[in-house]
């Protein structure tokens, strides 16, 4: 049963990719006909088929079918590599067979640009649909019923895109069966796990016991390798970067290399170039929207269109952060009176410096906040080099003390217009979770992660999820 589901998942992903490539080639033919280059030669159509097959093959070689266990950053990286490699080979073949006169460069460019931008979205939608019908995801066994095991089960359940579905939790230190852990059945000891793996053809076990003694762990792993093809270990690396960790063989000794992308000057230059490109191009495109928001604010409430607030920035420097005004002109006086007269509101404010039902916010201001449009003037801060498109959200000066050790990480990057907090529930998340997101982003930053956050920001802005 599991083998057939696995095959069906692969066929679904391949079919969705072939469909996307076919639609893109068909759409790219429109300008070819409009500009009168004439019908394509048969060899040009052959190149299209070859290019599509090559792209599918590259994605297969890069492990994207089905791609279980790949995080969004790694998945995006591999998809980009597949498109780039296919474009390079297609270009060489086109020149070798002299197809350039029939197949325009614009047609080829539009097709591959479409693959680059749309393939991640199509893959996401395909996985989402398969989740709805119960296809996506393979069963995995978790070894470890302690805190780490519980957190892992919860993380895999929330991160459905990984496709790792916990079906049972085992612990060699706990003998009795029965009960549940985060909704997943507790199955007994390690021997029970081996039996389950053989009976249900489960090929992956994850050891979530980072504090177990090494000699005991090595014996457990050796036994697990008899029943499970893939054995994953969660090491005791709490608080250390995860996405840039690479295993190294040091003359027979396992080493773990941790890359800090923030120390790479070229990576920082790429991020800055990306910021400038986004501000210049994006600012020109949304300039009518900026003018419309400014006019509506001016016409519906008294006070300035923009307001600035002093915020801590990178390297311990402070800067003035700009926003569209979303509150009444006398907001500070209103807040002071509210907190003095209402103890419950004072407790809510002291928790994370936010009020769910804030009477200071204007009607238009509430809409701007829900859609995050009030943040758009910060493009000026990005242009000045005080902020970035993506990064930790600028905090209030009063929050510095609450950040504790995380404030040291916060200062290592420019604050961002958007960040992990915006795409992970926003105001629905606790303050502790927000601090954890700041630490995770700084430790695991990459251009790929920025691209994923920017895409998810647009989706969250449309859904208004977690904003107030």
C-alpha positions as CSV (number, residue, x, y, z in Angstrom):
1,X,0.0,0.0,0.0
2,X,2.8,2.4,1.0
3,X,4.7,1.7,-2.2
4,X,1.7,2.5,-4.4
5,X,1.1,5.8,-2.5
6,X,4.8,6.7,-2.9
7,X,4.6,6.1,-6.6
8,X,1.4,8.1,-6.9
9,X,3.0,11.0,-5.1
10,X,6.0,11.0,-7.6
11,X,3.7,10.7,-10.6
12,X,1.6,13.6,-9.3
13,X,4.6,15.9,-8.9
14,X,6.0,15.0,-12.3
15,X,2.7,15.5,-14.0
16,X,2.3,19.0,-12.4
17,X,5.8,19.9,-13.5
18,X,5.2,18.7,-17.1
19,X,1.9,20.6,-17.2
20,X,3.6,23.8,-16.0
21,X,6.4,23.5,-18.5
22,X,3.9,22.9,-21.3
23,X,1.8,25.9,-20.4
24,X,4.8,28.1,-20.2
25,X,6.1,27.0,-23.6
26,X,2.6,27.6,-25.1
27,X,2.4,31.0,-23.5
28,X,5.9,31.9,-24.7
29,X,4.8,31.1,-28.3
30,X,2.4,34.0,-28.3
31,X,5.0,36.8,-28.8
32,X,6.7,34.5,-31.3
33,X,3.6,34.6,-33.5
34,X,2.7,38.3,-32.8
35,X,6.1,39.5,-33.9
36,X,5.8,37.6,-37.2
37,X,8.8,35.3,-36.9
38,X,6.7,32.6,-38.5
39,X,5.9,29.0,-37.4
40,X,8.5,27.1,-35.6
41,X,10.5,24.4,-37.3
42,X,10.1,20.8,-36.1
43,X,13.5,20.9,-34.5
44,X,12.5,23.8,-32.3
45,X,9.6,21.8,-30.9
46,X,12.0,18.9,-30.4
47,X,14.2,21.2,-28.3
48,X,11.2,22.2,-26.2
49,X,10.4,18.6,-25.4
50,X,14.1,17.9,-24.8
51,X,14.3,20.9,-22.4
52,X,11.2,19.8,-20.5
53,X,12.5,16.3,-20.1
54,X,15.9,17.5,-19.1
55,X,14.3,19.8,-16.4
56,X,12.3,16.9,-15.0
57,X,15.5,14.7,-15.0
58,X,17.5,17.4,-13.2
59,X,14.8,17.7,-10.5
60,X,14.8,14.0,-10.1
61,X,18.6,13.9,-9.8
62,X,18.4,16.6,-7.2
63,X,16.0,14.5,-5.1
64,X,12.8,16.6,-5.6
65,X,10.7,13.5,-6.4
66,X,9.2,13.3,-3.9
67,X,11.7,15.3,-1.8
68,X,10.6,14.2,1.6
69,X,12.5,15.9,4.4
70,X,13.7,18.9,2.4
71,X,13.1,22.2,4.2
72,X,11.8,25.2,2.2
73,X,15.3,26.8,1.9
74,X,16.9,23.6,0.6
75,X,13.9,22.9,-1.7
76,X,14.1,26.4,-3.3
77,X,17.9,26.0,-3.7
78,X,17.5,22.7,-5.6
79,X,14.7,24.0,-7.7
80,X,16.8,27.0,-8.8
81,X,19.8,24.8,-9.6
82,X,17.6,22.6,-11.8
83,X,16.3,25.5,-13.8
84,X,19.8,27.1,-14.1
85,X,21.4,23.8,-15.3
86,X,18.6,23.1,-17.8
87,X,18.8,26.6,-19.2
88,X,22.6,26.2,-19.7
89,X,22.3,22.9,-21.5
90,X,19.4,24.1,-23.6
91,X,21.3,27.1,-24.7
92,X,24.3,25.0,-25.7
93,X,22.1,22.6,-27.7
94,X,20.3,25.5,-29.4
95,X,23.6,26.9,-30.6
96,X,25.0,23.5,-31.6
97,X,22.0,22.8,-33.8
98,X,21.6,26.4,-35.0
99,X,18.0,26.7,-33.8
100,X,18.4,30.4,-32.8
101,X,16.9,31.7,-36.0
102,X,13.6,29.8,-35.3
103,X,13.4,29.8,-31.5
104,X,13.8,33.4,-30.2
105,X,15.9,34.1,-27.2
106,X,13.0,36.0,-25.7
107,X,10.8,32.9,-26.0
108,X,13.4,30.7,-24.2
109,X,14.0,33.5,-21.6
110,X,10.3,33.8,-20.8
111,X,9.9,30.1,-20.4
112,X,12.8,29.7,-18.0
113,X,11.8,32.8,-16.0
114,X,8.4,31.3,-15.6
115,X,9.9,28.0,-14.4
116,X,12.1,29.9,-11.9
117,X,9.1,31.9,-10.5
118,X,6.2,29.5,-10.8
119,X,7.7,26.0,-10.2
120,X,8.0,26.5,-6.4
121,X,4.4,27.7,-6.2
122,X,3.1,24.8,-8.3
123,X,5.0,22.3,-6.2
124,X,3.5,23.9,-3.0
125,X,0.0,23.7,-4.4
126,X,0.5,20.1,-5.6
127,X,1.7,19.1,-2.1
128,X,-1.2,20.9,-0.5
129,X,-3.7,19.1,-2.6
130,X,-2.1,15.8,-1.8
131,X,-2.3,16.6,1.9
132,X,-6.0,17.2,1.5
133,X,-6.5,13.7,-0.1
134,X,-4.1,12.0,2.3
135,X,-1.4,11.2,-0.2
136,X,1.5,13.5,0.7
137,X,4.0,12.4,3.4
138,X,5.7,9.2,4.4
139,X,5.4,7.5,7.8
140,X,8.4,7.9,10.2
141,X,9.1,6.5,13.6
142,X,10.4,8.7,16.5
143,X,12.8,7.3,19.1
144,X,12.5,9.4,22.2
145,X,9.5,10.3,24.3
146,X,11.2,13.2,26.2
147,X,11.0,16.9,25.6
148,X,13.0,16.7,22.4
149,X,10.8,14.0,21.0
150,X,7.6,15.9,21.8
151,X,9.0,19.1,20.2
152,X,10.0,17.1,17.1
153,X,6.6,15.5,16.7
154,X,4.9,18.9,17.0
155,X,7.3,20.4,14.5
156,X,6.8,17.7,11.9
157,X,3.0,18.0,12.3
158,X,3.1,21.7,11.8
159,X,5.7,21.5,9.0
160,X,3.6,19.4,6.7
161,X,5.7,20.4,3.7
162,X,8.5,18.2,4.9
163,X,6.4,15.2,4.3
164,X,7.6,13.3,7.4
165,X,4.6,12.0,9.2
166,X,5.1,10.6,12.7
167,X,3.1,7.4,13.2
168,X,4.5,6.2,16.5
169,X,6.9,7.2,19.3
170,X,9.1,4.8,21.1
171,X,11.6,5.0,23.9
172,X,13.9,2.3,25.1
173,X,13.9,3.8,28.6
174,X,10.1,3.4,29.0
175,X,8.7,-0.1,28.9
176,X,4.9,0.2,29.1
177,X,2.8,0.8,26.0
178,X,-0.3,2.9,25.6
179,X,-1.1,6.6,25.6
180,X,-0.3,9.3,23.1
181,X,2.4,11.9,22.7
182,X,1.2,15.0,20.8
183,X,-1.6,12.9,19.3
184,X,0.8,10.2,18.1
185,X,0.6,6.7,19.7
186,X,3.3,5.6,22.1
187,X,4.4,2.2,20.9
188,X,6.8,0.9,23.5
189,X,10.5,0.2,23.5
190,X,13.1,0.0,20.7
191,X,12.4,-3.6,20.0
192,X,8.8,-2.7,19.3
193,X,10.0,0.0,16.9
194,X,12.0,-2.6,14.9
195,X,9.0,-4.8,14.6
196,X,6.8,-2.0,13.5
197,X,9.3,-0.9,10.9
198,X,9.4,-4.4,9.3
199,X,5.7,-5.0,9.4
200,X,4.6,-1.6,7.9
201,X,7.6,-1.1,5.6
202,X,8.6,2.2,7.3
203,X,12.1,3.1,6.2
204,X,12.9,6.1,8.4
205,X,13.6,6.4,12.1
206,X,14.5,9.7,13.9
207,X,16.4,9.5,17.2
208,X,15.3,12.4,19.4
209,X,17.4,11.6,22.4
210,X,20.3,14.2,22.3
211,X,21.4,13.6,25.8
212,X,21.7,9.8,25.8
213,X,25.1,8.4,26.4
214,X,27.1,7.8,23.2
215,X,27.8,4.1,23.8
216,X,24.1,3.5,24.2
217,X,23.2,5.6,21.2
218,X,25.6,3.7,19.0
219,X,24.1,0.4,19.9
220,X,20.6,1.7,19.2
221,X,21.6,3.0,15.9
222,X,23.3,-0.3,14.9
223,X,20.1,-2.2,15.8
224,X,17.9,0.3,14.0
225,X,20.0,0.0,10.8
226,X,18.7,-3.6,10.5
227,X,15.1,-2.5,10.0
228,X,15.3,1.1,8.8
229,X,17.0,2.4,5.6
230,X,17.3,6.0,6.9
231,X,18.5,6.7,10.4
232,X,18.4,10.3,11.4
233,X,20.1,11.6,14.6
234,X,19.2,14.8,16.4
235,X,22.5,15.9,18.0
236,X,22.8,18.1,21.1
237,X,23.4,21.3,19.2
238,X,20.8,23.5,21.0
239,X,21.2,27.2,20.0
240,X,23.5,26.5,17.1
241,X,22.7,27.2,13.4
242,X,20.9,24.4,11.6
243,X,20.5,25.2,7.9
244,X,24.2,25.7,7.3
245,X,25.5,22.6,9.0
246,X,27.5,20.1,6.9
247,X,28.8,16.7,7.9
248,X,32.6,16.3,7.4
249,X,34.7,13.1,7.3
250,X,37.9,14.0,9.1
251,X,40.1,10.9,8.5
252,X,37.3,8.6,9.8
253,X,36.1,11.0,12.5
254,X,32.7,12.7,12.1
255,X,32.9,16.4,12.2
256,X,30.2,19.0,11.9
257,X,31.0,22.1,10.0
258,X,28.9,25.2,10.8
259,X,28.9,28.0,8.2
260,X,28.1,31.6,9.3
261,X,26.9,33.3,6.2
262,X,26.9,36.7,7.9
263,X,30.7,36.6,8.0
264,X,30.9,36.2,4.2
265,X,31.4,39.7,2.8
266,X,30.1,38.6,-0.6
267,X,26.9,37.3,0.9
268,X,26.3,40.6,2.6
269,X,26.9,42.4,-0.6
270,X,24.4,40.2,-2.4
271,X,21.8,41.0,0.3
272,X,22.5,44.7,0.0
273,X,22.3,44.6,-3.8
274,X,19.0,42.7,-3.5
275,X,17.7,45.3,-1.1
276,X,18.6,48.2,-3.5
277,X,17.1,46.4,-6.5
278,X,13.9,45.7,-4.6
279,X,13.5,49.3,-3.3
280,X,14.2,50.9,-6.7
281,X,12.0,48.6,-8.8
282,X,9.4,47.9,-6.2
283,X,9.2,51.6,-5.2
284,X,8.5,52.7,-8.8
285,X,5.8,50.0,-9.2
286,X,3.9,50.8,-6.0
287,X,4.3,54.6,-6.2
288,X,0.6,55.1,-7.2
289,X,-0.4,53.0,-4.1
290,X,1.8,55.1,-1.9
291,X,0.1,58.3,-3.1
292,X,-3.3,56.8,-2.7
293,X,-2.6,55.8,0.9
294,X,-1.2,59.2,1.7
295,X,-4.2,61.0,0.2
296,X,-6.7,58.8,2.1
297,X,-4.9,59.4,5.4
298,X,-4.8,63.1,4.9
299,X,-8.5,63.3,4.0
300,X,-9.9,61.1,6.8
301,X,-8.0,62.2,9.9
302,X,-6.0,65.1,11.2
303,X,-2.3,64.9,11.6
304,X,0.7,64.1,9.4
305,X,0.7,61.3,6.9
306,X,4.0,59.8,8.1
307,X,5.4,59.4,11.6
308,X,8.9,58.4,12.7
309,X,10.1,56.5,15.8
310,X,13.5,56.0,17.1
311,X,14.5,52.3,17.0
312,X,17.7,50.2,17.7
313,X,19.4,49.1,14.6
314,X,22.4,47.1,13.5
315,X,25.8,47.4,15.4
316,X,24.1,49.2,18.3
317,X,23.2,52.3,16.2
318,X,19.8,53.9,16.4
319,X,17.7,55.2,13.5
320,X,14.4,56.9,12.7
321,X,12.0,54.3,11.3
322,X,9.2,55.6,9.1
323,X,5.6,54.4,8.8
324,X,2.3,55.5,7.6
325,X,0.4,57.0,10.5
326,X,-2.3,54.5,11.7
327,X,-3.2,56.1,15.0
328,X,-4.8,59.3,16.2
329,X,-2.6,62.3,16.4
330,X,-2.9,62.2,20.3
331,X,-2.2,58.5,20.5
332,X,0.4,58.8,23.3
333,X,-1.9,60.7,25.6
334,X,-4.7,58.3,24.9
335,X,-2.5,55.3,25.7
336,X,-1.3,56.9,29.0
337,X,-4.9,57.4,30.2
338,X,-5.9,53.9,29.1
339,X,-3.1,52.2,31.0
340,X,-3.8,54.2,34.1
341,X,-7.5,53.5,34.1
342,X,-7.6,49.9,33.0
343,X,-5.3,47.3,34.8
344,X,-6.2,44.5,32.3
345,X,-5.1,46.6,29.3
346,X,-1.9,47.5,31.3
347,X,-1.1,43.8,31.7
348,X,-1.7,43.2,28.0
349,X,0.5,46.1,27.0
350,X,3.3,45.1,29.3
351,X,3.2,41.5,27.9
352,X,4.4,42.4,24.3
353,X,3.7,46.2,23.9
354,X,0.5,45.6,21.8
355,X,-3.2,45.8,22.3
356,X,-5.5,43.5,20.4
357,X,-8.3,46.1,20.4
358,X,-6.4,49.4,20.3
359,X,-8.8,52.4,20.4
360,X,-6.0,54.7,19.2
361,X,-6.0,53.1,15.7
362,X,-8.0,54.8,13.0
363,X,-10.3,53.0,10.6
364,X,-7.9,53.2,7.7
365,X,-5.0,52.6,10.0
366,X,-6.5,49.2,11.0
367,X,-6.7,48.2,7.4
368,X,-3.1,49.3,6.8
369,X,-1.9,47.3,9.7
370,X,-3.8,44.1,8.7
371,X,-2.3,44.2,5.3
372,X,1.1,45.5,6.5
373,X,0.8,48.5,4.1
374,X,1.8,50.8,6.9
375,X,5.3,49.5,6.6
376,X,5.9,50.7,3.0
377,X,7.6,54.0,3.9
378,X,10.4,51.9,5.4
379,X,11.6,51.5,1.8
380,X,13.3,54.8,2.5
381,X,15.1,53.3,5.5
382,X,16.2,50.4,3.3
383,X,17.5,52.8,0.7
384,X,19.5,54.7,3.4
385,X,21.1,51.4,4.5
386,X,19.4,51.5,8.0
387,X,17.1,48.6,7.2
388,X,16.8,45.6,4.9
389,X,13.8,44.1,3.0
390,X,14.0,41.0,5.2
391,X,15.4,40.8,8.7
392,X,14.5,40.9,12.4
393,X,11.7,43.4,13.0
394,X,12.8,46.7,14.5
395,X,12.1,46.6,18.2
396,X,11.2,49.4,20.6
397,X,14.0,50.9,22.8
398,X,12.1,49.6,25.8
399,X,12.3,46.1,24.5
400,X,16.1,45.9,24.5
401,X,16.2,44.7,28.1
402,X,13.7,41.9,27.4
403,X,15.7,40.6,24.5
404,X,18.5,39.6,26.7
405,X,21.2,37.6,24.9
406,X,19.1,37.6,21.7
407,X,19.8,41.3,21.4
408,X,23.4,40.5,20.6
409,X,22.1,38.5,17.6
410,X,19.6,41.2,16.7
411,X,22.5,43.8,16.3
412,X,24.3,41.6,13.8
413,X,21.9,42.4,11.0
414,X,19.9,45.4,9.7
415,X,16.3,45.2,10.9
416,X,13.8,44.2,8.1
417,X,10.5,45.5,6.8
418,X,9.4,41.9,7.0
419,X,10.7,38.8,8.7
420,X,10.0,35.4,10.2
421,X,7.6,36.8,12.7
422,X,5.4,38.3,9.9
423,X,5.1,34.9,8.2
424,X,4.7,32.8,11.3
425,X,1.6,34.0,12.9
426,X,2.6,37.6,13.7
427,X,0.6,38.7,16.7
428,X,-0.7,35.2,17.3
429,X,2.8,34.2,18.5
430,X,4.1,34.7,22.0
431,X,7.0,37.0,22.9
432,X,9.3,34.0,23.6
433,X,8.5,32.5,20.1
434,X,9.3,35.9,18.6
435,X,12.7,35.9,20.2
436,X,13.3,32.4,19.0
437,X,12.5,33.5,15.4
438,X,15.0,36.3,15.7
439,X,17.7,33.9,16.8
440,X,16.9,31.4,14.2
441,X,16.9,33.9,11.3
442,X,20.2,35.5,12.2
443,X,21.9,32.1,12.7
444,X,20.5,30.6,9.6
445,X,20.3,33.5,7.2
446,X,20.7,33.0,3.5
447,X,19.4,34.6,0.3
448,X,17.2,31.6,-0.2
449,X,15.6,32.2,3.2
450,X,15.0,35.8,2.3
451,X,13.2,34.8,-0.9
452,X,10.9,32.4,1.0
453,X,10.1,35.0,3.6
454,X,9.3,37.7,0.9
455,X,7.0,35.2,-0.9
456,X,5.2,34.2,2.3
457,X,4.9,37.9,3.3
458,X,2.7,38.6,0.3
459,X,0.5,35.6,1.0
460,X,0.1,36.5,4.7
461,X,-0.7,40.1,3.7
462,X,-3.5,38.8,1.5
463,X,-4.9,36.6,4.2
464,X,-4.4,39.1,7.1
465,X,-3.5,36.2,9.3
466,X,-2.4,37.1,12.8
467,X,-2.4,40.8,12.3
468,X,-3.8,43.6,14.5
